[in-house]
Amino acid sequence: MSAGQTGVAVVVEKTEQPRVRNPRGEGQRLRQEILDAAGRLLEESGQPGAVSLRAIAREAGVTSAAVYKQFKDKSELMWVLLDDVYATLAEEMRAARLAAPADDPWAGLIAAMDAYCRHALDSPRRYELLFHTGPALPPPERTGRHPMSRLLRAWRQAVTPCVDEDDGRVGPLTADRVAKLLWTGLHGQFGLWRNAPEAIDETELRALRDSLLFALFGRC
């Protein structure tokens, strides 16, 4: 346009900057990068509903189309991410239990409980995802069992060696019921602390752990 002519404003739309494409055959790496980006955003916001696929793509340095090539929709991405969080925590509990003396299942149970508490203390945002992602998940008919079954299995494996060998119970309670009570008891305490102004007191947490064990097993 020559000088003096009436100008027309040109609006340049900012587009997502595509990442350097992974070499062929590295789709799994891209998939993991997207999941890692989603995890970071969710930990920052704590609100799954506030994180869009576009924001996840931007955080991962990919286009939205690249995300859709890996995941059908946001609910599927959330499901895979949630499954990974549950699997990580379950593995931490399992590893702690197996690191305890093999002939002392009680020490293994305490180690597994401490691993659970340590994860919640060290990664509070990630821990909260276990219980705050629900509305963003796909319907059960698309996914099958909820990934919380991974974590419940870790609790059962820690509890079962400590129950009565004759009937597999602790008093009137099955090992499965004891596992759920220990899990919900500890999680309930974290829920109380999350809404309280004071910081989590680890000494109080250990006391709660021992109180739960004594209430259920008569020992701590």
N, C-alpha and C positions, 0 to 999 in steps of 0.2 A: 504494500500500500504506500502511495507516494505521500510526501509531506503535505499537510494541509487537508488531506482527505478525512472525512468523518470516520473515526475508528470504531471498530466493533470489538467489544470485550470478548476475549477468548478464554473460556474456562477449561483448564486442564484438570481432568479428574485424576486424583491420586489413586493409583492401583496398587494391589498387593505386589510386593517384590518377590518374584519366584526364587526359591532356593536353588543352589546348584544341584542338578538332578543326580540322584544316586546311580551308580553304574547298574546295568541290567542285572537282575537277580537279587537286588538288595531291597526289595519291597518290604521285607520284614523289618529291616532297619528303619525305613521311612515310617512304617506303622508304629514302631516303638517311639520314634521321635515325636509323633503326633500325640501318643498317649502321655509321654513325658511332659509335653507342653500343656496338655489338658490338666494334668496333675498339678503343675505349677500354678496355673490360673485358679484352679479350684481351691488349692491351699491358701492362696492369697485372698480370695473373696469369701470362701466358706459358704457360698451360695450357688449350687449347681445351676439353678434357673437363670442366674445372671451371666453365665458364660455361654457365648454363642459359638457355633462352629467357625464363623468368620474370625472371631477373636482367637480361637485355638489355632486356626491356620496361620494367622499373623504371628502368633507366638512361636510357632514351629518353623516359620519362614517358608511356607508353602502356599499354594493357591487353595481356595476352597474346593476346587474340582479334585485336587489331589487327596483331600480328606475324604471326599465322597467315593473315591476309588477304593479306599481302605475300609470305610465304614458306611453302612447303608444310611444311617441317620445319627443324630446326636444320642438318641437313647441307646443304640447299639454301642457307640463309643463309651458311654457312661458305664454300660454293663461290663465291658471288657476291663475298663479302668477299675471298677469296683472289685471285680474278681481278682485283679492283681493286688489290690490293697489287702483283701482278706487272705490271699495266698501268702503274702509276705509276712503278715502277722502270725498266721498259723505256722509257718516255717520257723519263725523266731521262737515260738513256744516249743515246737518240737525239738529244735536244736538245743535249747536250754535244758529240756527234760533229759535228752540223751547225754548231755554233758555231765549230769549228776551221776553219782555212783550207781552202777547197774543193779546192785543188790539193795538199794534204798529207794523204793518207789515214792516214799513220802518226800524225800529230798527232791525227787523229780517233779512232783506236783507243785511244791513250793517254788522251784526254779521256773516252771512254766507260768505260774501266776505272776512271779516277779517280772518275767519277760513281757507279759501282757501289760503290766503297769508301766514298765520302762518305755514301751512303745508309745503308750498314751501320753506319757510325760514328755518324751523327747520329740514327738511329732504330733502335737495336739490337733493341728488343722487336718492332717492326713487321717488321724484317728476319727475325727468327727465325720469324715466322708462316709464312714461305714454306716452311719445312721441317718444321714441327711441327704442322700442321693435318691431315695426312693421315688419321688414323683417324676424323675427324669428317666426312669428305667422302662424298658419295653415290657409289654404284657407277658405273663408267665408262659402262655402258649408258644411264644417265640423263643424262649430261653431255657425252659426247663427249671431245674432246681436253682434256688437262690444261692449265690456264692457264700452266704453265711454258713452253709453246711460245711465248708472247709474249716472254718474256725471252730464250729461246734465239734467236729471230729477231733481237732487238737485238744479240746477240753476233755472229751471222753477218754482219749488215749492217756491223758495225765491222771484222770480220776480212777479209771478202771482197776489199775494194779493196787489201789489203796482200799478197795471195798472188800467185804467179806467174801472169801473164796468159795464158801459153801453155797450161798444164794445170790451172790453178785449185788448185794445191797448194803446200804449204810442205814441200819435200823429199818424203817419202812420204805426208804427211798432207794430207787434204782440209781445206778451209776449215771444214767442219762439225766435224771432229774437233779442229781447233785452237781453235775457239770453245768447245767443251765443255771442253777442257783448261784454257784460261784461266779459264773460269767456275769449274770445280771446284777449280782451284789456289787462287784467291782465297777461295772459300768455305771450303775446308779450313783456311786460315790463320785465318779468323774462328772456326771451330770450335775450333781449338786455343786461341785467346785466350779464348774464352768459358769454358773450363774452367781457365784459369790465374789465379793470384792477382794478377798484375800487370796494369796497364792496357795497352790497345793502344798500341803505339809507331808513330806515323804514319811516322816515318823508316824503320823496319823494314818497314812495309807498302809504301812506295815501292820499297825495295830488293827486296822480293819481286816486285813488279810487274815491275821491270826484269829480274830473274833469269828469270822466266817468259818474257818476251819474248825474251831472249837465247837461252834454251834452245830455243825454237821457231823463231825467225827468224834467230838469229845476230847480232842487233843490239838495242839498247835506247835 
